[in-house]
Amino acid sequence: MISNHALVLQPSVATSSDQTHSALVVSDQSISDVQFSADFITLAQLRTGSPPNPWETAWAVFDYTDPDHFYYVAFKTNGWEIGKRDPSYPGGQRFLATGDYASPVGTQHHFDISQSGATFTVTLDGQSLATITDLETPYTSGKIGFYTEDAKVAFDNVTGSITEDFESLPLQTFSDGATFGQWTAPFVGYGEGDIAVLSGDQPQTVVGTSGSDTLWGGTANDIITGALGADTITGGGGADTFVYASTKDSTRTAHDLITDWITGDKIDVHQIDAITKTTKLNHFTFVGTNPITGAGQLAYGYDASQNLTYVEGRVDGNPAHDLYITLAGHVALSAADFIL
């Protein structure tokens, strides 16, 4: 199961049917007779302006030597596909096997790839997909890796020829050419890659560090605490709770961004003393889009220039001490969206 630190790939959004953005991370080590297992999830298909394609999901690659020579397994929304990238074939690739065992968006899966010489077997969720012997210039060694086209995907718990759970790697965002631990990112499709905190399809408690983290929930009802720093938080599916225990967790100068607010999500501010100049714990009063007139009030508004909804909570007479949180897009909020 995917949990805690995971590898996340998110290329730029494709906005037309003839546009594609892809991202790739490969191992630094080349391997013969590959043994390669990992957990994965397609978090979202990113294409806009036209329907997403079924192959815009998580892929595994192996025997990779360059962008034109490798095997791949595409875990599609309507099935699976095993293929070989080779410029000597028409279109630069050859389909080796396909099937209808699907990997829908938002569901976790586990693959195993086992190779001996020119023969390899691919298993998905314990089900054997295919055993293939490549008799045409087979690849028998190369790097292993992770790929996607026009989707946000996550991978974790790598075992076999290389072992990696990403826990020892610091939370980070990386771009083209980045190296981290045992891995290199040749390209991220004008988007980004991350080592991020990601929960799975069971309710999780996700907690950031004192730095600026990238945090993901899973498909369940998660509890996510960014803590200090300007964090980028994606709740994922489910009704998530975003916890703020202090105004320092998200300030005007280092504020969090919640990327995917949906109905049912909540912002929990009940631990914050909303009026610091008294000796008791005071809770916020929600005043909607009305101007804040004093300490103890929580309001929200919309910044059209940035397409961000902002939440601000005043705890004393100094706006610099405010709680300040941003949400992507134009969001209508009510008192029911908060735990006050």
MOGIPE-V802273 format. One record per run of one state. SS is the DSSP state (h for helix, s for strand, l for the rest). FROM is the first residue (numbers start at 0). TO is the last residue. Records with the same first field share a line. If there is no record, write none. Layout:
SS->FROM-TO / FROM-TO
//
This chain:
l->0-3 / 10-20 / 27-29 / 32-33 / 45-56 / 66-67 / 76-77 / 85-88 / 99-106 / 116-117 / 124-125 / 133-139 / 149-149 / 160-162 / 164-170 / 174-177 / 180-181 / 187-190 / 198-203 / 207-212 / 216-221 / 225-230 / 234-239 / 243-245 / 249-255 / 258-264 / 268-283 / 288-295 / 303-306 / 313-317 / 321-321 / 328-333 / 339-339
s->4-9 / 21-26 / 30-31 / 34-44 / 57-65 / 68-75 / 78-84 / 92-98 / 107-115 / 118-123 / 126-132 / 140-148 / 150-159 / 163-163 / 171-173 / 178-179 / 182-186 / 191-197 / 204-206 / 213-215 / 222-224 / 231-233 / 240-242 / 256-257 / 265-267 / 284-287 / 296-302 / 307-312 / 322-327 / 337-338
h->89-91 / 246-248 / 318-320 / 334-336
//
